[in-house]
Amino acid sequence: METIISKYIAVPGLNNTRDLGGMRTKDGRVIKPNMLYRCAKLNGLKDPDWFAKNVGIIVDMRSSQEVTETPDPEISGVEHLHLPIFEMQAAGVTHDEESDRKLGAPDPEAALKSVEAVYARFVSDEFCVAQYRRFIRLLFEPREKAVLWHCAGGKDRTGVGALLIQELLGVGREDIMADYLSTNVYLKDEVSQMVDAIAEKSGGMDEDAKKAMLAFFDARESYLLTLYSEAEKKYGSIEGFIRDGLGISDDERDQLRRRYLE
């Protein structure tokens, strides 16, 4: 069966903007379009009218330091909620100036393990779980326009938000993984520029250091597999995490499916 991922939306000045609408569930239904948007940081936005027309609420998952350094634009008529998934620094995930200065790890394997550890925390750290619980609860609120959530690159914190919604709605694991990995296509140019900028600041970068940077910036299959493994270890399965970690009952899950599927 053909893999179906989220639909890219070209919004001037923004990266990695996508609509989960059109993704297929395991029982043959599809997510309704124009209801669930994911994105990278918004400070480069050049078309606020698109947001005013299509988005009901913006959920900013970045840390307070990231928000201070690159705040979201104020958009008339659009609700805004700061919902940090982390408040501490996480190398390669949070992108405030201090976090980015700490990305000089020359060991690719250490960088990979560092990001995998962050993905385990998404479903094991009490603060992270509580924040994702608040995020999912927003989906129950009636609104005429879409929910849009974002972090810095739209890969890690945003990607996990998308994964949780996709799991709740019944999207197959293969499509969830393909959708997550497609971030590498949409952020390819930005990642290349970031690696070049870090290399210039540090006076050069050998191949191991470049591989380490890519481990921080790329989406990798092992990252999501780590999350699923940690959910299984702590809750028995991702289903157990949804039920006991996020506190979503079967009836509430059916309610979300009636709202967001067709």
C-alpha positions as CSV (number, residue, x, y, z in Angstrom):
1,M,0.0,0.0,0.0
2,E,1.3,3.5,-0.9
3,T,2.8,5.5,1.9
4,I,1.0,8.8,2.5
5,I,2.7,11.6,4.4
6,S,1.7,15.1,5.4
7,K,1.3,17.8,2.7
8,Y,3.9,20.5,2.3
9,I,2.6,24.1,2.4
10,A,4.6,26.8,0.8
11,V,4.4,29.8,3.2
12,P,6.8,32.6,2.4
13,G,9.6,32.9,4.9
14,L,8.9,29.6,6.7
15,N,10.3,26.1,6.6
16,N,8.8,22.7,7.1
17,T,5.2,23.8,7.1
18,R,2.9,20.9,6.6
19,D,-0.8,19.8,6.8
20,L,-1.5,16.4,8.4
21,G,-4.6,16.3,6.3
22,G,-4.8,13.5,3.8
23,M,-2.8,11.0,5.9
24,R,-4.5,7.6,5.9
25,T,-5.4,5.6,9.0
26,K,-5.1,1.9,9.3
27,D,-8.9,1.5,9.1
28,G,-9.1,3.4,5.7
29,R,-10.1,6.8,6.9
30,V,-8.1,10.0,6.3
31,I,-7.2,13.0,8.4
32,K,-9.3,16.0,7.4
33,P,-7.4,18.8,5.6
34,N,-6.7,22.3,7.1
35,M,-7.2,21.3,10.7
36,L,-3.7,20.2,11.9
37,Y,-0.6,22.1,10.8
38,R,3.0,21.7,11.9
39,C,5.8,24.1,11.2
40,A,9.3,25.4,12.1
41,K,10.0,28.7,13.8
42,L,7.9,31.6,12.7
43,N,10.2,34.6,13.0
44,G,10.8,34.7,9.2
45,L,7.1,34.9,8.4
46,K,6.3,37.1,5.4
47,D,2.6,36.4,4.9
48,P,0.7,36.9,8.2
49,D,-2.6,37.0,6.2
50,W,-2.2,33.2,5.5
51,F,-2.1,32.6,9.3
52,A,-5.0,34.9,10.0
53,K,-7.1,33.1,7.4
54,N,-6.2,29.5,8.2
55,V,-4.9,29.2,11.8
56,G,-6.9,29.5,15.0
57,I,-4.2,28.9,17.5
58,I,-0.3,28.8,17.4
59,V,1.3,26.5,19.9
60,D,5.0,27.4,20.4
61,M,6.9,24.4,21.9
62,R,10.2,26.2,22.2
63,S,11.9,27.1,25.5
64,S,11.6,30.5,27.1
65,Q,15.1,31.4,26.0
66,E,14.4,30.5,22.4
67,V,11.2,32.6,22.5
68,T,13.1,35.6,24.0
69,E,15.8,35.4,21.3
70,T,13.4,34.9,18.3
71,P,9.8,35.6,19.3
72,D,6.9,34.6,17.2
73,P,5.2,37.5,15.3
74,E,1.9,38.8,16.7
75,I,-0.9,38.0,14.3
76,S,-4.2,39.6,14.7
77,G,-7.1,37.3,15.4
78,V,-4.8,34.2,16.0
79,E,-4.6,32.9,19.6
80,H,-1.0,32.2,20.8
81,L,0.1,29.7,23.4
82,H,3.7,29.2,24.7
83,L,3.9,25.5,25.7
84,P,7.6,24.7,26.2
85,I,8.3,21.0,25.9
86,F,11.7,21.6,27.5
87,E,12.8,24.5,29.6
88,M,16.4,23.2,30.0
89,Q,18.9,23.1,27.1
90,A,19.0,20.1,24.9
91,A,21.9,20.1,22.4
92,G,20.6,19.8,18.8
93,V,16.9,20.2,19.9
94,T,16.7,23.6,21.6
95,H,18.2,26.3,19.5
96,D,18.9,29.3,21.6
97,E,22.4,30.8,21.2
98,E,23.9,29.0,24.2
99,S,22.6,25.6,23.1
100,D,24.0,26.1,19.6
101,R,27.4,27.0,21.0
102,K,27.5,23.6,22.7
103,L,27.2,21.7,19.4
104,G,30.9,21.2,18.9
105,A,30.9,17.5,19.8
106,P,33.4,15.8,17.4
107,D,32.1,12.3,18.1
108,P,29.2,11.3,15.7
109,E,28.2,8.3,17.9
110,A,28.1,10.5,21.0
111,A,25.9,13.1,19.2
112,L,23.6,10.3,18.0
113,K,23.2,8.9,21.5
114,S,22.6,12.4,22.9
115,V,19.6,12.9,20.6
116,E,18.3,9.4,21.3
117,A,18.4,10.2,25.0
118,V,16.3,13.3,24.3
119,Y,13.7,11.2,22.5
120,A,13.5,8.9,25.4
121,R,12.8,11.9,27.7
122,F,9.8,12.9,25.5
123,V,7.9,10.0,27.0
124,S,9.6,9.5,30.3
125,D,10.3,13.0,31.7
126,E,7.4,14.2,33.8
127,F,7.5,17.8,32.6
128,C,7.7,16.8,28.9
129,V,4.8,14.3,29.3
130,A,2.7,16.9,31.1
131,Q,3.3,19.5,28.3
132,Y,2.3,17.0,25.6
133,R,-0.8,16.2,27.7
134,R,-1.7,19.8,27.6
135,F,-1.1,20.0,23.9
136,I,-3.3,17.0,23.1
137,R,-6.1,18.5,25.3
138,L,-6.1,21.5,23.0
139,L,-7.4,19.3,20.2
140,F,-10.6,18.8,22.0
141,E,-11.5,22.5,22.0
142,P,-13.9,23.6,19.3
143,R,-12.4,26.1,16.9
144,E,-13.2,27.1,13.3
145,K,-9.6,27.2,12.1
146,A,-6.5,25.0,12.4
147,V,-4.2,24.2,15.3
148,L,-0.6,24.9,14.3
149,W,2.3,23.8,16.5
150,H,6.0,24.5,16.0
151,C,9.4,24.5,17.6
152,A,12.7,25.7,16.0
153,G,13.2,23.3,13.1
154,G,9.8,21.6,13.3
155,K,11.6,18.2,13.7
156,D,11.9,17.0,17.3
157,R,9.4,18.6,19.6
158,T,7.0,19.3,16.7
159,G,7.7,15.9,15.2
160,V,6.8,14.1,18.4
161,G,3.6,16.2,18.6
162,A,2.7,15.0,15.1
163,L,3.5,11.4,16.0
164,L,1.2,11.5,19.1
165,I,-1.6,12.9,17.0
166,Q,-1.0,10.4,14.2
167,E,-1.0,7.5,16.7
168,L,-4.2,8.8,18.4
169,L,-5.9,9.0,15.0
170,G,-4.8,5.5,13.9
171,V,-2.1,6.3,11.3
172,G,0.1,3.3,10.5
173,R,3.6,3.2,11.9
174,E,5.2,3.1,8.5
175,D,3.5,6.3,7.4
176,I,4.4,8.0,10.7
177,M,8.1,7.1,10.2
178,A,8.1,8.3,6.6
179,D,6.4,11.5,7.6
180,Y,8.9,12.1,10.3
181,L,11.9,11.4,8.0
182,S,10.6,13.8,5.3
183,T,11.8,16.6,7.5
184,N,15.2,15.9,6.1
185,V,14.0,17.0,2.6
186,Y,12.3,20.2,3.8
187,L,15.2,21.3,6.0
188,K,18.1,20.1,3.8
189,D,19.2,23.6,2.8
190,E,18.8,25.1,6.2
191,V,20.8,22.3,7.8
192,S,23.6,22.7,5.3
193,Q,23.7,26.5,6.1
194,M,23.8,25.8,9.8
195,V,26.6,23.3,9.5
196,D,28.6,25.7,7.3
197,A,28.0,28.6,9.8
198,I,29.2,26.5,12.7
199,A,32.3,25.4,10.8
200,E,33.1,29.0,10.0
201,K,32.8,30.1,13.6
202,S,35.0,27.2,14.8
203,G,37.7,27.8,12.2
204,G,37.0,24.6,10.3
205,M,35.4,21.2,10.8
206,D,36.6,17.7,10.1
207,E,34.4,14.9,8.7
208,D,33.7,13.5,12.2
209,A,32.5,16.9,13.4
210,K,30.3,17.3,10.4
211,K,28.8,13.9,11.0
212,A,28.1,14.9,14.6
213,M,26.4,18.1,13.5
214,L,24.2,16.1,11.1
215,A,23.3,13.7,13.9
216,F,22.0,16.7,15.8
217,F,20.1,18.3,12.9
218,D,18.8,15.3,10.9
219,A,15.7,13.2,11.5
220,R,16.9,9.6,12.1
221,E,14.9,6.4,12.3
222,S,16.7,5.5,15.5
223,Y,15.3,8.6,17.2
224,L,11.6,7.5,16.8
225,L,12.5,3.9,17.6
226,T,14.1,5.1,20.8
227,L,10.9,6.9,21.7
228,Y,8.7,3.8,21.0
229,S,11.1,1.6,22.9
230,E,11.0,3.9,26.0
231,A,7.2,4.1,25.8
232,E,7.1,0.3,25.8
233,K,9.6,0.1,28.7
234,K,7.6,2.5,30.8
235,Y,4.0,2.0,29.7
236,G,4.0,-1.3,27.9
237,S,3.5,0.3,24.5
238,I,2.8,3.6,22.8
239,E,-0.9,2.8,23.3
240,G,-0.2,2.5,27.0
241,F,1.5,5.9,27.0
242,I,-1.4,7.5,25.2
243,R,-3.8,6.0,27.8
244,D,-1.8,6.4,31.0
245,G,0.8,9.0,30.2
246,L,-1.4,11.4,28.2
247,G,-4.5,10.4,30.0
248,I,-6.6,9.8,26.9
249,S,-9.5,7.3,27.4
250,D,-10.8,5.1,24.6
251,D,-13.9,7.2,24.5
252,E,-11.9,10.4,24.1
253,R,-9.8,8.8,21.4
254,D,-13.0,8.0,19.5
255,Q,-14.1,11.6,20.0
256,L,-10.9,12.9,18.4
257,R,-11.3,10.5,15.5
258,R,-14.8,11.7,14.9
259,R,-13.5,15.3,14.9
260,Y,-10.4,14.9,12.7
261,L,-11.1,12.0,10.4
262,E,-13.3,11.5,7.4
